[in-house]
């Protein structure tokens, strides 16, 4: 519920602070007093287009602050605020502020946190409904008629939405599988050849690195073998270093007893022979260890060449050949088993479609039943509103399959016929201004029991009617106000008399620096002022005692006494 509205520097309004209560609040005033300005200001807070013309002349900016009751915890509005990044404490009033600069720039705040205008419009739609003769939203927007019918009939389309998503997901899976299979079929021959080739080659994970390491080892061994051969040549044979050393030791042995130094020399030569022999043994062992098979090196180099050539052919790294074999094998297997898989997916999609269609058909029947009840409820409201010659109907049309959605298979639209024998047509196109207002009211009364926005605004919905029709409008507005807060801009005394709160909008001219300045003000009326205002609405500028008496009767007040007489 809207609890307060603070307006600064909007057109003719310099400063205005309003408090609103529950029930029906009526706003009256002479034509041109500025009632539309008040609605424009509220619209600005609810996300309407920023128009620099709304900024009061001479002011740098205009501002509007609308305060609403705290939104219910866990409700759709609270969730939307959270999704929009707005942090609102539980139980905290919802404050929306909009600033409009004279150059047309604007800023918006929700709970003192910056917000987009798009967010204002979204949350505003859930807070306030605005209805008037030229309103092309709400009940006049056929895009919302299906949702309104579902609310009236208490129909839950969530199950249909879930089934629709499952069906579309199954269809998408089938389409993707069919596309994959079709593409794979086109390359079956290539896949068969490639898989055979890769399988025959049998590349192993890490094979390239292992072969390269083995080749490097063999190549190092080949280089070392050449040096070993030269060393061994120096040591082995009758003329080798070891043989010469042994021969020298034998010669020295024959004369070693001749002098102690010779004995020591012989001992040293014996040690050298022993060490050289050990070195020779180790050289032989190293030669055997470093020996390589030239045929093995040739095989390794051939395998590496083929491995890398195959990788280049398939445009992958050599390390990916083994995984490529598995991938292409899987694709080939998918082709071979593809028809069976496609058939299974097709059965799943068909079953999902059948489940959706069954649920949607049930929803369509429920909507048709709800449409009959809504038509009957609206029909009951037409005669008192002097629309007894008019007819209203809710059209529920089953769409072709390309129009099916998560909301079902139906298009729903409200249509009317204003005269006997006249064809039905869309509500917004057929009704005249006054008729349209009354149709909107009849619809709102019929839909009221199922809820709606907590605050509704009716802008001159009673224009062009009077007497019994105006009384009927006032009665229905009063009934609506039992379940929602209503703000009604009216020129009808019969409607104004039904308000729980009465606000008077007035325009005044005051002297300013540049001549007369026009300002709009608004004030709540007490019982006496209210009777006087309704009397003015009845009689015009010259308020008569008879008008005051009639106003008192409309308000259910005692007749006023003027100049010693009881006005009758």
C-alpha positions in Angstrom: 0.0 0.0 0.0 1.2 3.5 -0.8 1.6 5.3 2.5 3.1 8.6 1.5 4.1 10.7 -1.5 6.6 13.6 -1.3 6.8 15.8 -4.4 9.3 18.7 -5.0 9.3 21.0 -8.0 7.2 19.1 -10.4 5.4 21.4 -12.9 3.2 23.6 -10.7 3.9 21.8 -7.5 6.6 23.4 -5.4 6.4 21.2 -2.4 3.8 18.6 -1.5 3.7 15.9 1.2 0.8 13.5 1.2 -0.1 10.7 3.5 -2.5 8.0 2.3 -4.5 5.5 4.2 -6.2 2.3 3.2 -9.5 2.1 1.4 -10.8 4.6 -1.1 -9.2 8.0 -1.4 -10.8 10.5 -3.8 -9.0 13.5 -5.3 -11.2 16.3 -6.6 -10.6 19.9 -7.9 -11.5 22.2 -10.7 -10.5 21.3 -14.2 -6.9 22.4 -14.7 -6.0 22.4 -11.0 -3.3 19.8 -11.5 -4.7 16.4 -10.8 -2.8 14.9 -13.7 0.4 16.4 -12.3 0.0 14.3 -9.2 -0.4 11.2 -11.3 2.6 12.2 -13.5 4.7 12.6 -10.3 3.7 9.2 -9.0 4.3 7.7 -12.5 7.8 9.1 -12.4 8.5 7.3 -9.2 7.2 4.1 -10.7 9.5 4.2 -13.7 7.7 6.4 -16.3 9.8 8.1 -19.0 11.8 11.0 -17.7 10.4 14.2 -19.3 12.3 17.4 -18.5 9.1 19.3 -19.0 8.0 17.9 -15.6 10.7 20.0 -13.8 9.1 23.2 -12.4 10.2 26.3 -14.2 13.3 27.9 -12.6 14.2 24.7 -10.7 17.4 22.6 -11.2 15.6 19.3 -10.6 12.4 17.7 -9.5 12.1 14.8 -7.0 9.4 12.4 -6.1 9.6 10.0 -3.1 7.0 7.3 -2.8 6.8 5.2 0.3 5.0 1.8 0.4 4.3 -0.8 3.1 7.0 -3.4 3.7 6.8 -6.1 1.0 5.8 -9.6 2.3 8.9 -11.7 3.1 9.4 -14.4 0.5 6.9 -12.8 -1.9 7.5 -12.1 -5.6 8.2 -8.4 -4.9 10.8 -9.3 -2.3 12.4 -11.8 -4.6 12.5 -9.2 -7.5 14.2 -6.7 -5.2 16.8 -9.2 -4.2 17.4 -10.1 -7.8 17.9 -6.4 -8.5 20.5 -6.2 -5.8 18.3 -4.2 -3.4 18.9 -5.0 0.2 15.8 -4.4 2.2 15.5 -5.3 5.9 12.4 -7.3 6.9 9.7 -5.0 8.0 11.3 -1.9 6.5 9.1 0.3 4.4 9.9 0.3 0.7 11.0 3.8 -0.3 11.3 4.7 -4.0 13.0 8.0 -5.0 13.4 9.5 -8.5 15.3 12.6 -9.3 14.8 14.4 -12.6 17.1 17.2 -13.8 16.1 20.1 -15.9 18.3 18.8 -18.7 16.3 15.5 -18.8 18.8 13.3 -16.9 17.4 11.2 -14.1 18.5 8.9 -11.2 16.5 6.3 -9.3 16.9 4.9 -5.9 15.2 2.0 -4.1 15.7 1.8 -0.3 18.4 4.5 -0.8 20.3 2.2 -3.2 20.8 3.1 -6.9 18.5 1.3 -9.2 17.7 1.2 -12.9 14.5 2.7 -14.3 13.7 -0.8 -15.7 13.7 -2.1 -12.1 11.4 0.7 -11.0 9.0 -0.3 -13.8 9.1 -3.9 -12.8 8.5 -3.4 -9.1 6.1 -0.5 -9.8 3.9 -2.8 -11.8 3.5 -5.0 -8.7 2.8 -2.1 -6.4 0.4 0.1 -8.3 -2.1 -0.4 -11.2 -3.2 2.8 -13.0 -6.4 2.7 -15.0 -7.8 5.4 -17.1 -9.5 6.0 -20.4 -6.3 6.2 -22.3 -4.3 3.6 -20.4 -2.9 1.0 -22.8 -1.5 -1.3 -20.1 -3.1 -3.6 -17.5 -6.5 -4.8 -18.5 -6.2 -3.2 -21.9 -3.0 -5.1 -22.8 -4.1 -8.4 -24.3 -0.7 -9.9 -23.6 -1.7 -10.0 -19.9 -5.3 -11.4 -20.4 -4.2 -15.0 -20.2 -2.5 -14.4 -16.8 -5.6 -12.5 -15.5 -7.9 -15.4 -16.6 -5.6 -17.9 -14.8 -5.6 -15.7 -11.6 -9.4 -15.5 -11.8 -9.8 -19.2 -12.3 -7.1 -20.0 -9.8 -5.3 -22.1 -12.4 -1.8 -23.2 -11.9 0.2 -23.5 -15.1 3.5 -24.4 -13.4 3.1 -28.0 -14.3 2.5 -27.2 -17.9 5.5 -24.9 -17.9 7.7 -27.8 -16.5 6.4 -30.2 -19.1 7.0 -27.7 -21.9 10.6 -27.3 -20.8 11.1 -31.0 -20.7 9.6 -31.4 -24.1 11.7 -28.7 -25.6 14.8 -30.1 -24.0 14.0 -33.6 -25.4 13.5 -32.0 -28.9 16.8 -30.2 -28.6 18.6 -33.4 -27.6 17.0 -35.2 -30.6 17.9 -32.4 -33.0 21.5 -32.3 -31.8 21.8 -36.0 -32.0 20.3 -36.1 -35.5 22.6 -33.3 -36.6 25.6 -35.1 -35.2 24.6 -38.3 -36.9 24.0 -36.6 -40.2 27.4 -35.0 -40.1 29.0 -38.3 -39.0 27.2 -40.2 -41.8 28.8 -37.9 -44.3 32.3 -38.9 -43.1 31.7 -42.6 -42.5 34.2 -43.7 -45.1 36.8 -41.4 -43.9 36.3 -42.4 -40.3 36.5 -46.1 -41.2 39.8 -45.6 -43.0 41.2 -43.3 -40.3 40.2 -45.7 -37.4 41.7 -48.6 -39.3 44.9 -46.7 -39.9 45.2 -45.4 -36.4 44.3 -48.8 -34.8 46.9 -50.5 -37.0 49.6 -48.0 -36.1 48.6 -48.3 -32.4 50.3 -45.2 -31.1 50.8 -45.4 -27.3 50.5 -42.6 -24.8 54.0 -41.1 -24.3 55.5 -43.1 -27.1 57.0 -40.2 -29.0 59.0 -39.1 -25.9 60.1 -42.6 -25.1 61.3 -43.2 -28.6 63.1 -39.9 -28.7 64.9 -40.7 -25.4 65.9 -44.1 -26.6 67.3 -42.7 -29.8 69.3 -40.1 -27.9 70.7 -42.8 -25.7 71.8 -44.9 -28.6 73.3 -42.0 -30.4 75.3 -41.1 -27.3 76.5 -44.7 -27.0 77.6 -44.7 -30.6 79.8 -41.6 -30.0 81.3 -43.1 -26.8 81.9 -46.4 -28.6 84.3 -44.8 -31.0 86.4 -43.4 -28.2 86.4 -46.7 -26.4 87.7 -48.5 -29.5 90.7 -46.2 -29.5 91.4 -46.7 -25.8 91.1 -50.4 -26.1 93.4 -50.4 -29.1 96.0 -48.7 -26.9 95.7 -51.3 -24.2 95.1 -54.6 -26.0 97.3 -56.6 -28.2 101.0 -57.5 -28.0 102.0 -54.0 -28.6 99.4 -52.5 -26.3 100.2 -50.5 -23.2 99.2 -53.2 -20.8 101.4 -55.8 -22.6 104.3 -53.4 -22.6 103.8 -52.8 -18.9 103.7 -56.5 -18.1 106.8 -57.1 -20.2 108.6 -54.3 -18.3 107.6 -55.8 -15.0 109.0 -59.2 -16.0 112.4 -57.7 -17.0 112.6 -55.6 -13.8 111.8 -58.7 -11.8 115.1 -60.4 -12.9 117.2 -57.6 -11.5 115.0 -56.3 -8.6 117.3 -58.0 -6.0 120.2 -55.9 -7.1 119.0 -52.8 -5.3 116.2 -51.8 -3.0 115.0 -49.1 -5.3 114.5 -51.7 -8.0 112.3 -53.7 -5.7 110.2 -50.7 -5.0 110.0 -49.9 -8.7 108.8 -53.5 -9.3 106.2 -53.2 -6.6 104.9 -50.1 -8.2 104.8 -51.7 -11.7 102.9 -54.7 -10.3 100.4 -52.3 -8.8 100.1 -50.5 -12.1 99.6 -53.8 -13.9 96.8 -54.8 -11.5 95.1 -51.3 -11.9 95.5 -51.4 -15.7 94.0 -54.9 -15.8 91.0 -53.7 -13.8 90.7 -50.7 -16.1 90.8 -53.1 -19.0 88.0 -55.2 -17.5 85.9 -52.1 -16.9 86.5 -50.9 -20.4 85.3 -54.2 -21.8 82.2 -54.0 -19.6 81.5 -50.4 -20.7 82.0 -51.4 -24.3 79.4 -54.2 -23.9 77.0 -51.8 -22.1 77.3 -49.1 -24.8 77.1 -51.5 -27.7 74.1 -50.8 -29.9 72.2 -52.5 -32.6 72.2 -50.3 -35.7 69.0 -52.0 -36.8 67.3 -50.9 -33.6 68.2 -47.3 -34.2 66.9 -47.6 -37.7 63.6 -49.0 -36.4 63.3 -46.2 -33.8 63.9 -43.5 -36.3 61.4 -45.0 -38.8 58.8 -45.3 -36.0 59.3 -41.7 -35.0 59.1 -40.5 -38.6 55.8 -42.4 -39.1 54.4 -41.3 -35.8 55.0 -37.6 -36.5 53.8 -37.9 -40.1 50.5 -39.5 -38.9 50.1 -36.7 -36.4 50.6 -34.1 -39.1 48.1 -35.8 -41.3 45.4 -35.7 -38.7 46.5 -32.2 -37.6 47.1 -33.1 -34.0 50.1 -33.3 -31.7 51.8 -36.7 -31.7 50.9 -37.1 -28.1 47.2 -36.9 -29.0 47.2 -39.8 -31.5 46.1 -42.4 -29.0 43.2 -40.2 -27.7 42.3 -39.4 -31.3 42.0 -43.1 -32.1 39.5 -43.4 -29.2 37.6 -40.3 -30.3 37.2 -41.4 -33.9 36.3 -44.9 -32.8 33.5 -43.5 -30.7 32.2 -41.4 -33.6 32.3 -44.4 -35.8 30.5 -46.5 -33.2 27.9 -43.7 -32.8 27.2 -43.9 -36.5 26.8 -47.6 -36.3 24.5 -47.3 -33.3 23.2 -43.9 -34.3 19.8 -45.0 -35.6 19.0 -46.9 -32.5 20.0 -43.8 -30.3 18.0 -41.5 -32.5 15.0 -43.7 -32.2 15.3 -43.7 -28.4 15.5 -39.9 -28.3 12.6 -39.6 -30.7 10.5 -41.8 -28.4 11.5 -39.6 -25.4 10.6 -36.4 -27.3 7.3 -37.9 -28.4 6.4 -39.0 -24.9 7.4 -35.5 -23.5 5.2 -33.8 -26.2 2.3 -36.1 -25.4 2.6 -35.3 -21.7 2.7 -31.6 -22.4 -0.3 -31.7 -24.8 -2.4 -33.7 -22.3 -1.6 -31.1 -19.5 -2.2 -28.2 -21.9 -5.5 -29.6 -23.0 -6.6 -29.9 -19.4 -5.5 -26.3 -18.8 -7.4 -25.2 -22.0 -10.6 -26.8 -20.7 -10.1 -25.2 -17.3 -9.5 -21.8 -19.0 -12.7 -22.2 -21.0 -14.6 -23.0 -17.8 -13.0 -20.0 -16.0 -13.8 -17.8 -19.1 -17.5 -18.6 -18.8 -17.5 -17.7 -15.1 -15.6 -14.5 -15.8 -18.0 -13.6 -18.5 -20.9 -14.1 -16.2 -19.3 -12.1 -13.4 -18.6 -9.2 -15.8 -22.1 -9.4 -17.2 -23.6 -8.9 -13.8 -21.7 -5.6 -13.5 -22.7 -4.2 -16.9 -26.3 -3.3 -16.4 -25.8 -1.1 -13.3 -23.1 0.7 -15.2 -25.5 1.5 -18.0 -23.9 -1.0 -20.3 -26.9 -3.4 -20.4 -26.8 -3.5 -24.2 -23.2 -4.4 -24.2 -21.7 -7.9 -24.1 -18.4 -9.1 -22.9 -16.6 -12.4 -23.7 -13.3 -14.0 -23.0 -11.9 -15.7 -26.1 -9.8 -18.7 -25.5 -8.2 -19.8 -28.8 -6.0 -22.8 -29.2 -2.9 -21.8 -31.1 -1.0 -23.7 -33.7 2.0 -25.6 -32.4 4.5 -22.9 -33.2 2.6 -20.7 -30.7 2.7 -23.1 -27.8 4.7 -22.0 -24.8 5.3 -22.6 -21.1 1.9 -20.9 -20.5 0.1 -23.5 -22.6 -1.5 -23.6 -26.1 -4.0 -20.8 -25.7 -4.3 -17.2 -26.7 -6.7 -15.3 -24.4 -8.3 -11.9 -25.2 -11.1 -9.9 -23.7 -13.6 -8.8 -26.4 -16.8 -6.7 -26.2 -19.8 -5.8 -28.3 -21.3 -2.5 -27.3 -24.6 -2.7 -29.3 -27.1 -5.5 -30.1 -26.0 -7.3 -33.3 -22.7 -5.5 -33.4 -19.7 -7.8 -33.8 -17.3 -8.5 -31.0 -13.9 -6.8 -31.1 -10.9 -6.2 -28.8 -11.8 -4.3 -25.7 -9.4 -1.4 -26.3 -10.5 -0.9 -29.9 -14.3 -1.1 -29.7 -15.3 0.8 -26.5 -15.6 4.6 -26.4 -13.9 6.5 -23.7 -16.7 6.4 -21.1 -17.6 2.8 -22.0 -14.0 1.7 -21.8 -13.7 3.2 -18.3 -16.8 1.3 -17.1 -15.7 -2.0 -18.7 -12.4 -1.6 -16.9 -14.3 -1.1 -13.6 -16.6 -4.1 -14.3 -13.5 -6.3 -15.0 -11.7 -5.1 -11.9 -14.8 -5.8 -9.7 -15.0 -9.3 -11.2 -11.3 -10.0 -10.7 -11.1 -8.3 -7.3 -11.6 -11.4 -5.2 -8.5 -13.0 -6.7 -6.2 -10.0 -5.8 -4.0 -7.7 -7.8 -1.7 -4.8 -7.1 -2.2 -3.5 -3.5 -2.8 0.0 -4.8 -5.0 0.9 -7.8 -5.5 4.4 -9.3 -8.5 5.3 -11.4 -8.1 8.5 -13.4 -11.4 10.1 -14.2 -13.0 6.7 -14.8 -16.4 8.4 -14.3 -16.0 11.0 -17.0 -19.1 11.5 -19.1 -21.5 9.8 -16.8 -23.7 10.9 -13.9 -26.7 10.1 -11.8 -27.4 6.4 -11.2 -24.4 5.3 -13.3 -22.0 7.5 -11.3 -23.6 6.1 -8.1 -23.0 2.6 -9.4 -19.4 3.4 -10.2 -19.0 4.8 -6.7 -20.5 1.7 -5.2 -18.1 -0.6 -7.1 -15.1 1.5 -6.2 -16.1 1.3 -2.6 -16.4 -2.5 -2.9 -13.0 -2.7 -4.5 -11.5 -0.6 -1.7 -12.4 -3.3 0.8 -9.5 -5.4 -0.6 -7.1 -2.8 -2.0 -6.1 0.8 -1.6 -7.8 2.9 -4.3 -6.9 6.5 -5.4 -9.6 7.9 -7.6 -9.4 11.2 -9.5 -13.0 12.1 -10.1 -15.4 14.8 -11.2 -18.4 13.0 -9.9 -20.0 13.9 -6.6 -21.5 10.5 -6.3 -18.1 8.9 -6.5 -16.4 11.5 -4.3 -18.9 10.9 -1.5 -17.9 7.3 -1.2 -14.3 8.1 -0.3 -12.8 7.3 3.1 -10.4 10.1 2.5 -11.0 13.2 0.4 -8.1 15.3 -1.0 -8.7 18.7 -2.7 -6.4 19.8 -5.4 -6.3 23.5 -6.0 -4.4 26.0 -8.2 -3.4 29.5 -6.9 -1.7 32.5 -8.4 0.9 34.3 -6.3 3.1 37.3 -6.9 6.7 36.4 -7.7 9.9 38.1 -8.9 8.8 37.8 -12.5 5.1 38.4 -12.1 2.4 35.9 -11.1 3.4 32.4 -10.3 1.0 29.5 -10.5 1.2 26.8 -7.9 -0.8 23.6 -7.2 -1.5 22.6 -3.7 -3.4 19.7 -2.1 -5.1 19.4 1.3 -7.2 16.8 3.1 -10.8 17.9 3.7 -12.7 17.6 7.0 -16.4 16.8 7.1 -17.6 20.4 6.5 -15.0 21.2 3.8 -15.9 17.9 2.1 -19.6 18.7 2.1 -18.8 22.1 0.6 -16.6 20.6 -2.1 -19.2 18.0 -3.1 -21.8 20.8 -3.2 -19.5 22.7 -5.5 -19.3 19.6 -7.7 -23.1 19.5 -7.8 -23.8 23.1 -8.5 -20.7 24.7 -9.9 -19.1 28.0 -8.9 -22.2 29.3 -7.0 -22.8 26.8 -4.3 -26.5 26.7 -3.2 -28.1 25.5 -0.1 -29.9 22.9 -2.1 -26.5 21.7 -3.3 -25.2 21.6 0.2 -28.2 19.6 1.3 -27.8 17.1 -1.5 -24.1 16.8 -0.7 -25.0 16.1 2.9 -27.4 13.3 1.8 -24.7 11.8 -0.4 -22.3 11.9 2.5 -24.9 10.6 4.9 -24.6 13.7 7.0 -27.3 15.8 8.7 -28.6 18.6 6.4 -26.8 21.9 7.0 -28.6 24.9 8.3 -28.1 28.2 6.5 -29.5 31.5 7.6 -32.0 29.9 10.0 -33.4 27.5 7.5 -33.0 23.8 7.1 -31.8 23.2 3.5 -34.0 20.6 1.9 
